Amino acid sequence: MTDRPARAAAAAALSDWRRHVAAVAVAAAGFSAAAASGVDGAFFGAALLAFTVWMAWFVLTAIDFLGRANF
């Protein structure tokens, strides 16, 4: 049994505000570039970029959580 509960590990993993800001900034930049370009498929590319950023954010947060929870 670990001395650190999962709830504390989740709170600590989600407290990295720089990771959140970077993910939102990259996704917003992609949608801003799509809106400025006027190309038909640009929003599809921006959505694909946003999905990729979200997946990277999720994996990094999950790795941080598992490292802190020490299961």
N, C-alpha and C positions, 0 to 999 in steps of 0.2 A: 504494500500500500504506500502510496506517495504522501509526502508531507504537504504537498501543494494541491488543493482541490482544483477540479477542472474549471469551475466558475472563475476563480482568480486567474487561471492561465488564459482563459478566453478574454477576460477584461484586459489583461496585460498585452495580449496579442493584438487586440483591437484598439489599443491606445496609441499606436504609432500613427500620428496624424500626418506625418510627411508622406507615408505610403498612400493615404487616402487622397491627399491634395494632389500628388503626382498623377494618380490614376484619373481623377476628375479632370485635371488640366489637359492631359493627353487626349482623353475622349472629347472634351470640349473643343480642343484645337482641331481635331479631325472633323467634327461637325461644322466648325467655323470655316475651315478650308473647303468643305463640300458646298456650303452655302455660297461662298465667294466665287467658286469656280464656275458654277452654272452648268456643269457637265451632268448628263442624265444619270450615269451610274455612280456619281460621286457619293451620294447618300448611302448606297449599298456598301461602298468601300469604307465610309465612315462608321457604319454600323458594324462591319467586320472588324475594324480597328477597335471599336468600343468593346466588342465581345472578347477580343484577344486581350485587351487591357484588363477587363474584368476577370478573365480566367487567370491571368498572371497575378493579379491582386489576390484572388482566392487561394491560389497555390502557395504564394508567399505567406499569407496569413495563416493558412493551415499548417505549414511547416513551422512557423513561429509558435503556434498554439501547441503542436505536438512536442516541440522542444521544451517549452515551458511547463507543460503538464507532467512530463516525465512518467509516462505510462509504463 
